[in-house]
Amino acid sequence: MERDEAKADDYSDYNGSISVRSIDGNGEKRMERVQKATAELIDAVENSKEYVRYLEARQEMRRYPALKKKADAFCLRRYEMQGGGGNIFQEGDALAQEYAYLLDDSLVLEYLNAENAFCRLLRDINWQLLQTLDFEVDAESDGG
């Protein structure tokens, strides 16, 4: 916007959403409260036993780059398998057999368990938000 131009009566933000502040004048205070609560949540997660355990396990795995690469490949395959639509139990058994040598390593097992525990923590936080807030997504909508 050039200096001489007047501000348009456009109440949308850069994402195209209507700004709360533009409607009721209190949006800035509400966002400060949400940002403060978000910072507190991040601090709580950073100090959680799950996150600390994950960081420690990841740091230990980084000492063995080839082993970490194999563990990460296993995680990727497991993730892809979960969204693949096939027989997840058969695929899971096949994956476990293929990577049995890796899963017998106590360092790898601790890393995978720590990562899983941390992911569960994040999933639970997200689930609580979605279950508590009245948010509806109409997947059947045609956009009109």
Secondary structure as a PSIPRED ss2 file (coil, helix, strand):
# PSIPRED VFORMAT (PSIPRED V4.0)

   1 M C   1.000  0.000  0.000
   2 E C   1.000  0.000  0.000
   3 R C   1.000  0.000  0.000
   4 D C   1.000  0.000  0.000
   5 E C   1.000  0.000  0.000
   6 A C   1.000  0.000  0.000
   7 K C   1.000  0.000  0.000
   8 A C   1.000  0.000  0.000
   9 D C   1.000  0.000  0.000
  10 D C   1.000  0.000  0.000
  11 Y C   1.000  0.000  0.000
  12 S E   0.000  0.000  1.000
  13 D C   1.000  0.000  0.000
  14 Y C   1.000  0.000  0.000
  15 N C   1.000  0.000  0.000
  16 G C   1.000  0.000  0.000
  17 S C   1.000  0.000  0.000
  18 I E   0.000  0.000  1.000
  19 S C   1.000  0.000  0.000
  20 V H   0.000  1.000  0.000
  21 R H   0.000  1.000  0.000
  22 S H   0.000  1.000  0.000
  23 I H   0.000  1.000  0.000
  24 D H   0.000  1.000  0.000
  25 G C   1.000  0.000  0.000
  26 N C   1.000  0.000  0.000
  27 G H   0.000  1.000  0.000
  28 E H   0.000  1.000  0.000
  29 K H   0.000  1.000  0.000
  30 R H   0.000  1.000  0.000
  31 M H   0.000  1.000  0.000
  32 E H   0.000  1.000  0.000
  33 R H   0.000  1.000  0.000
  34 V H   0.000  1.000  0.000
  35 Q H   0.000  1.000  0.000
  36 K H   0.000  1.000  0.000
  37 A H   0.000  1.000  0.000
  38 T H   0.000  1.000  0.000
  39 A H   0.000  1.000  0.000
  40 E H   0.000  1.000  0.000
  41 L H   0.000  1.000  0.000
  42 I H   0.000  1.000  0.000
  43 D H   0.000  1.000  0.000
  44 A H   0.000  1.000  0.000
  45 V H   0.000  1.000  0.000
  46 E H   0.000  1.000  0.000
  47 N C   1.000  0.000  0.000
  48 S C   1.000  0.000  0.000
  49 K H   0.000  1.000  0.000
  50 E H   0.000  1.000  0.000
  51 Y H   0.000  1.000  0.000
  52 V H   0.000  1.000  0.000
  53 R H   0.000  1.000  0.000
  54 Y H   0.000  1.000  0.000
  55 L H   0.000  1.000  0.000
  56 E H   0.000  1.000  0.000
  57 A H   0.000  1.000  0.000
  58 R H   0.000  1.000  0.000
  59 Q H   0.000  1.000  0.000
  60 E H   0.000  1.000  0.000
  61 M H   0.000  1.000  0.000
  62 R H   0.000  1.000  0.000
  63 R C   1.000  0.000  0.000
  64 Y C   1.000  0.000  0.000
  65 P H   0.000  1.000  0.000
  66 A H   0.000  1.000  0.000
  67 L H   0.000  1.000  0.000
  68 K H   0.000  1.000  0.000
  69 K H   0.000  1.000  0.000
  70 K H   0.000  1.000  0.000
  71 A H   0.000  1.000  0.000
  72 D H   0.000  1.000  0.000
  73 A H   0.000  1.000  0.000
  74 F H   0.000  1.000  0.000
  75 C H   0.000  1.000  0.000
  76 L H   0.000  1.000  0.000
  77 R H   0.000  1.000  0.000
  78 R H   0.000  1.000  0.000
  79 Y H   0.000  1.000  0.000
  80 E H   0.000  1.000  0.000
  81 M H   0.000  1.000  0.000
  82 Q H   0.000  1.000  0.000
  83 G C   1.000  0.000  0.000
  84 G C   1.000  0.000  0.000
  85 G C   1.000  0.000  0.000
  86 G C   1.000  0.000  0.000
  87 N C   1.000  0.000  0.000
  88 I H   0.000  1.000  0.000
  89 F H   0.000  1.000  0.000
  90 Q H   0.000  1.000  0.000
  91 E H   0.000  1.000  0.000
  92 G H   0.000  1.000  0.000
  93 D H   0.000  1.000  0.000
  94 A H   0.000  1.000  0.000
  95 L H   0.000  1.000  0.000
  96 A H   0.000  1.000  0.000
  97 Q H   0.000  1.000  0.000
  98 E H   0.000  1.000  0.000
  99 Y C   1.000  0.000  0.000
 100 A H   0.000  1.000  0.000
 101 Y H   0.000  1.000  0.000
 102 L H   0.000  1.000  0.000
 103 L H   0.000  1.000  0.000
 104 D C   1.000  0.000  0.000
 105 D C   1.000  0.000  0.000
 106 S H   0.000  1.000  0.000
 107 L H   0.000  1.000  0.000
 108 V H   0.000  1.000  0.000
 109 L H   0.000  1.000  0.000
 110 E H   0.000  1.000  0.000
 111 Y H   0.000  1.000  0.000
 112 L H   0.000  1.000  0.000
 113 N H   0.000  1.000  0.000
 114 A H   0.000  1.000  0.000
 115 E H   0.000  1.000  0.000
 116 N H   0.000  1.000  0.000
 117 A H   0.000  1.000  0.000
 118 F H   0.000  1.000  0.000
 119 C H   0.000  1.000  0.000
 120 R H   0.000  1.000  0.000
 121 L H   0.000  1.000  0.000
 122 L H   0.000  1.000  0.000
 123 R H   0.000  1.000  0.000
 124 D H   0.000  1.000  0.000
 125 I H   0.000  1.000  0.000
 126 N H   0.000  1.000  0.000
 127 W H   0.000  1.000  0.000
 128 Q H   0.000  1.000  0.000
 129 L H   0.000  1.000  0.000
 130 L H   0.000  1.000  0.000
 131 Q H   0.000  1.000  0.000
 132 T H   0.000  1.000  0.000
 133 L C   1.000  0.000  0.000
 134 D C   1.000  0.000  0.000
 135 F C   1.000  0.000  0.000
 136 E C   1.000  0.000  0.000
 137 V C   1.000  0.000  0.000
 138 D C   1.000  0.000  0.000
 139 A C   1.000  0.000  0.000
 140 E C   1.000  0.000  0.000
 141 S C   1.000  0.000  0.000
 142 D C   1.000  0.000  0.000
 143 G C   1.000  0.000  0.000
 144 G C   1.000  0.000  0.000
